[in-house]
Amino acid sequence: KKNTKVLLQTYFGDIRDCYNKVVTMPFDGIGLDFVEGKKTLELVKSFGFSENKTLFAGVVNGKNIWRNNYSNTVNLIRELGEYCNEIVLSTSCSLIHVPYTLKNESSLFQEYKKHLAFAEEKLTELSELKKILSCSDPASTEEYVDNQKLFNLPRNCENTAVQSAVSGLSKDDFIRYPDSGEREKIQKAVFNLPLLPTTTIGSLPQTAEVKENRSNYKKGKITFEQYVTFIKGKIAEWIALQEKIGLDVLVHGEFERNDMVEYFGENLDGFLITEKGWVQSYGTRCVKPPIIWGDISRSKPITVDYSLYAQSLTSKCVKGMLTGPVTILNWSFPREDISLKDCAFQIALAIKDEVLELEANGIKIIQIDEAALREKLPLRKSDWHSEYLDWAIPAFRLVHSGVKPETQIHTHMCYSEFADIIKDIENMDADVITFEAARSDLSIVDTLSECGFKTQVGPGVYDIHSPRIPGIQEIKKALIKMLEKIPKEKLWVNPDCGLKTRGKTETVASLENLVIAAKEIRRSLSV
């Protein structure tokens, strides 16, 4: 490398498994995460740090949007100074995970903004920390004093009723009765669906006119009544289309929703919504994660009106469509003053209220999506249960534990591979689980068979991430492959994922082929 300086940057946790090896390797600098790295400080103190290397100390959180507590950081750096000759202040990871700047947030009150730091503000924090630490008396600097005043202010984000509800939860609150096998018998008698029932995952095409309707309402160009009239018109259009196509279980299409998490953040108490807080999701797709400011509760119905309107248009079941508590938590910026477990349970109780109101109003099938369940697994498999699954799975169970046996609970999983947590997924105790499967060559089917999966399942029969229309024979081939491993009584037929990114023409053609294929296989099974 000659005169080139080489930095080894680590992030998203500590490197306890290889720390001793890393510090002996010929790097000029080593970046360590002191935010998510629970054992990083302990590793430095126990094993030391090379005197000829520079420590890039990740002390400002690159994944969350809260202000840095300068007192804690100053104490940390002082402690590290006993083991390291040269320290560079850094973020814990890339700032791609947070929005660009708070300067663009004109509608957020200052009482909120002063507690937040987006990417640009985090760079300011690093600059201020450098100035503070360069002073012989850090606590006397203006930046330090102002920061401590901020952290001494109450945030007024507590809801004692919510806290009491969470602390009062018992074991029975996470158990649905009767067991899944008994519920399946009850539901088959109630719904009388054909073999291989057909459905979609939830969202339908968010066309330019759907987006324009939402934009016009937000800009004040149309009234709320006009906004709702348009949405109900789209719902009626697509209920009729789904009936014409021949789907067995319908959806309302989610035309009122900008995003499956942001929409619930807008309608639950305890969230903040930004104007321009965009972050990359994947590829060129960006999302605007809500901020969990305080205790979460539900003060009004969220999806009930549109669900009931859709159900009033058809004799077929229309699924109520909700986002699950773990996905809402994982795709939001979480609080740092309470545990993720407590936050997940708060969200679960709020969504549970919505589930029970949908049920009370006659919605018989309710889907609670957990698209982001797997992605927040800790990096170390040994931590999966103790640090995550031991509360994430119960959070989902809490949402639906109070429904009647004849109410059918669906969930959907996507964006991940599930083989290594398939038993935990079954422990969610849903009645039907749909999986993204087509892009992985239906590998999930083998996994389900090998583990003796008992829940009804719908592995996706075609990939929705492309405008390509799957042929009837292609879908039949997928179903035949599934039926080699999954009992016909347990198999649902559906696309891989929601259809919001697709156009109307390709969506209708694809679903027509899906229904034809399912019917042809269905007839062959009844011979």
N, C-alpha and C positions, 0 to 999 in steps of 0.2 A: 504493500500500500504506500510505501515511501513516506511522503510528508502528508498524505491524506489522513484526516481525522475520521475515525469510524465510531459511530454510536450504535449500540444495541439497545433498541427501545422495546420495553415490555409494557403490557397494560391489561386491563380487565381482571386484575387480581394479582396475587403474589406468585413468586416462582420458587416456592419452598422445595419442590422436587428436584431442582437443579441449581439452586443458588450457589452452592459451594463450587460447582463446576464453572458457572458463568463468570464469577468474579476473578477466576484465574485465567480466563481466555484473553487474547491480545486485542481487546477493544480499548479505545481511548476513553469512551464514556459508556455508562450503563444507565438506562432509564428505568426507574422502578415506580410502581403504582402504590401510593400511600393512601388512596381513597378507598378503592375496593380491595386492595391487598391487605387482608386482615392480619397477616403475619409478616408483612414487609419490614416494619420497624423492628420486630423481634428478631428477624433474620439478620439484619444489619448489626444489632446489638450482640447477638449470640456468636456470629461468625466473622464480624468485622467487614471492612471494605478496603479494597486495594488502594494504597496510598498514592499510586501513580495514575489513578483513574479519576474521572469526573463523574459525580453522581448527578443525574438529571432527576430531580425529585418531583414526582407527579403529585402535587399538593392541592391543585385547583381542579375540582371535579369537571371533567370534560364531557360527562354524560348527562348531567342534570343542570338545572337552571337557577339554583339558589346561590345567594351570596356566600362567599368564603368567610369563615370566622377567623379573623386575623390572629386573635389570641391563641387559638388552637394551633394554627399554622406556625406562628412564631415559636411556640414552645416545642413543636416538632422539629423545626429546623435547628434550634439550639441543641436539642438532644442529638440530632444527626451530626452536628458539628464536632462532637466528641469522637466520631468514628471516620469522618470523611474530611479530606483536606480541601476539596473544592466541590461546591454544590451549585448547580444551576436550578433555578425555580422553573417549574414546568406544569403543564396540565397533565391530568392522569391518563389521558388518551387524546386522540384527534378530536377537534372541535366540530367535526362533521355531524355529530350527534345532537348539536344544539342549534337554535336559530341564530341568525347573523347578528342582529343588534336590537336593543330595546328602543333605540331612537325612533323606530318606525311604528311603535305601539302608542298611537295617539288616544285610543279609547280606554286603555288601562289606567286606572287611578294611580296617582303617585304613591298612595299608601300601600299599594301592591308592588309597584315597579321597584321601589327602593329595596325590596327584599330579593330581587331577581338579578341574575347576570347571564346574558346571552354571550355569544362568542366574543364580540368586541369588548364587552364589559369584563370578561375573564382576562383578556390581555391587559386591561387597565389594572385589574387586581394583581396580576403578576408584577406589573411596574410598581404599584404601591407597596407591595410586599418587599420588593427589592429595596425601596427607599426606607421602609420601616426597619428592615434588618441591617441596613447600613448605618443606622443611628446607634449611638452608645446606649441610649435609653429608648428602646422601641415604643414603650407604652406612652411616651410623652409626645409622639408625633401626631399631627393633626389627623392623618389618615387612620391611625390606630384608634384614636379617641372616638372619631366619628363612627367607625365600624363597631366599636363596643356599645355605643349608644344605640345603634340600630339593633344589635342583638339583645339589648336589654328591654326593647320595646315589646309589648304584647302584640301578637298578631291577630288576636280576636277571631280565631278560627275553630273554636271548640263548640261542640254540640253535646251537652251532657246526656241527652236522651239517647243519642247514637252510641256514645261511649258505654252507657249502661246496658244497652241492648247487646253490644258485643261482649261485654264482661259477663253478662248473664246467660250466654249460650251454654247449652248442655249437650251431652253426647247425642241425645235423641233429636236434637235440631239438625243433625247431619245425616239422619237415616230416614229413608223413604220406605213406607210400608204399603202393601206387602212386598215381598222380594220380587226381583225382576222376572223370574220365571212365571210367577202367578200373575203379575201385571200383563205379561205378554198374552196369556190366555184371555184375560178380560178384554184387552184392547182389540184382539183379533175378532172377538165376538161383537164388540161395539162398532168398529169401523168397517168390517166386512170388505176389506180391500182385496183386490185380486192378487194372485202370485206376482212377484216382481213389480210391486207398486212403483209408479213413476212420479218423480217430483223434480224440482230444481233446488238449488242451494239457498236462494233468497233474493238477491238483487237482480233486477232486469235492466236492460240497456239505459244508461244515463246519457241520452242523446243531447245534442246541442240545445234543443228546445227545453229539455228538462233543466239543464244547467242555467240557461237564460232565465227561466222562470225564477229560480232561486236567487240569481244575481239581481234581477229586477226588484225582487222583494227586499233584499238587503239594502239596495240603493234607494229604496223608497219610491220606485217608479210605479209600483202596483200596490194595491191594498192587500191586507192579510186574506180577505175574503176571495180576492182574485187569485191569490197564490194557492189557496186551498182548493178552489174550484178547478184549477188546472191539474193539480195533483190527483184529485178524485177522478178527473176525466181520464188521466193516464191509467189509474188503477182499473177503472171500468173497461178501458180498451184492452188491457192485458189480461184481466180475468176472462173476458170473452175470447181472446186469442188462446189462452191456455185451455179453455174448455173445447175450443174448436180443434186444437192440436190433439187433445185426448189425454192430457196429464191427469193423474189420479188425485194428487194432493197439490194444491195451488199455493201461490204466494202473492202478496199485494205489490211487490216490486221495489219497495224502498225508495220511491221517487222523491220523498221528502228529505232524504238523508245525504249529507255531503260526504260523510265518512262514517264507518261503522263504530268508531270510538268517539270522534269529535261530536257527533250528534247526541250521544248520551251525556257527554260532558256538558253540552249546552243545556241539557234538560234536567240534570241532577244538581242539587245544592252542594256547594263545596268545591266546585271547579272554577278555574279561570280559563277564558278562551282568548287567544291572541288574534290580532288582525293579520300579521305577516310572519308568524313564527313557524315558517316552513322548514322541514328537514327532509333529507332524502330517505325514501322508503326502499325502493329498489329501482335500478335502471334510471329512467327519467321521471319516475313517479315520486311525487313528494306528498307529505302529509303534514298536518298541523296539530301536533299532539296537545291535548288539553293539559292544564297544570292542576294538579291536586293541591288546592290551597288549604283546605280544612277538612273537618269531618264531613262525610258524604251521607246524604239522605235524599229521599224522593218526596217532593211536596205536591206533585201533580202527576196524572197519567202522562205517559210519554208516547206510547204506540197504540193505545187502546182505540182511539177514534178511527184511525185509518184501517186498523185490523178489522174492526166491526163493520166498517163501510164495505170493505172487500168481501167479508163473509156474507153480507146482506145481498150480494149480487149473484150468489151461486149456492147450489145445494151441496157441492163438494166441500171438503174441509180446506180452509185456508190457514196456513201456518202463521202463528204469531212469531215475529222475528225480533230477537234480542241479541245483544252482545254480552258475553259472559264476564264475570267479575275479574278473572285473571287476565283476559285479553284487554279489558279496559285499563287495568292497572299497568300491564306491561307496555301498552302503547300510549301511556301518559307520562308526564314528568311527575314522579312520586314525591311525597313529602319525605323529609329526612328527620323529622322530630317524632315520628311513631314508626313502628315496625311495618314491613310490607304485609305481614300476616294480618295485623289489625286493620290495615287499610283495605286489604282484599275482603275481609269479612264485612266491613262497612259497606263496600260496594255491593257485595252479595246480598246483604239485607235490603238494600235499596232496589236491586233488580228483582229480588223475591217478591216485593210488594207489587211490582209490575206484572210478574207471572201470575200471582193470585188474582189480580184484577182482570187480567185477560181470561183466566179460567172462569171467574165468576160471571163474566159476560158472554160465556158460551164458546170461547175459542178452545177447541179440543186438542189441537196439536200445537206445541210451542217449541220453537227451536232457539237454543241458547248457544251461540257460536263461541268457541274457544280456539280461534285461529292461531293465537300466539302462545298457546300453552307450553309448547316445547322450547321455544326460543330463549326463555330465561333460565333454563337449567344451568346450574353452576358448571364451571369448566371441569371440575373434578367429579367423577362419577360417585365417589365416596360421599360427596356432599349433596347429591341429588335429593334425597329424601329429607334429611335433617334440616337443610336450609331452604327447601323449596316445595317439593311434592307433598310433604306432610301437612302443609297448609293450603297449597294450591288446589289439590283434589277436593278436600273438604269444603273449600270456598264454593266450588261449583255445586257440590251436593247440597250445600245450604240453600242455594237458590231454588231448587226444585223439591226439596224434601217435604214440603207441605201440600203438594197437589194430590188430587184424587187418583186412585189406581187407574181409572179409565182415561185420564189425561196423558197423552203421549208426549214425552220429552225427547226432542232431537238435539244433537249437537253436531258441529262441523269442525273438522281439523284440516289445516292446509299449511303450505309453506315449509314443511318439515318432513323428516323421516321419523317413523314412530315405532320401529321394531323394538328398540331398547326400553320403551316405556309402555308397551302395549297392555301389560297387566294393570298399570296405574290408570290408563285410559278406560279400561273396562270398569275399574273401581269408581269411576265417576258416576256410575249407575244410571246412565241415560238409557232410554228405551231404543233409540235408533242413533247410530253414529255414521255420518258420511265422511269419507276421506278423499283428499286429493290423491289420485292413484295413477292416472293415465300417463303422466310424464315419467313415472318411475317403472314403466312396463308392468304395472299391476303387482309389484313385489309385495305390497301390503297384504295381498290375498294369501300368499304363502305364510306370512307371519301370523295372520289371523287363524289359519288352519293349524299351524304348529303349536300355538298356545291354547287351542281349544276355546277360542273366543265365543262367548254365548250371546252377546248382544246382537240385535239386528244391525246390519251394516249396509252402507251404500258406497262402495269404492267407485270413484268417478270413472265413467266409461269413455269420456273424451276430454281433451285438453282445451280449456276455454281461453288460454293465453294467446291463441292464434285465431284469425278470422276464418281459418279453414273449416269447411263443413264436413263432419265425419260421415262416411257412408253407412248405409244400413248394415251391410255385411261386416264392416269394421266393428260396429257396435255389437252385433251378434257374436262375433268372434270373441270379443272381450267378455261378454256375458257367459258364453260357453266355458271360457277359461275360469271365470269366477265360480261357476256352478260345479266345477270339478273339486273345489275346496270348501265351498260355502253351501250349506243346506238351502234349498230353494225357498223354504219358508222364512229364511232369515235375510234374504237378499232384496235390497232396494235398488232402483235404477235411477241414476242422476248424473249430471255433469260433474266435472272436477271441482268447480268452485262457482262463486257468484258471477253473474253475467253483466255487471254494470259497465265493463270496459268494451263490450261487444256492440255491434250494430244490430238494428232490428231485423234486417233481412236474413243475415247469417244465423241469428239466434232462432228465429222461427224455423228455418230450414233444418238446423241442427236438432232442435227439439222434436220436430216432426219425424226425423229419422230415428231418434231415440225411442219414441213411442212405438213406431212401426216395428223396430227391432225387438223391443220388449214384448209386444203382442205376439210376434211370430215365435219367439222362444217360449212364451207362455203357452201357446197352442201346442207346441211340440212336447211340452212337459205334461200336458193333460191327456195326451193320446195313450 
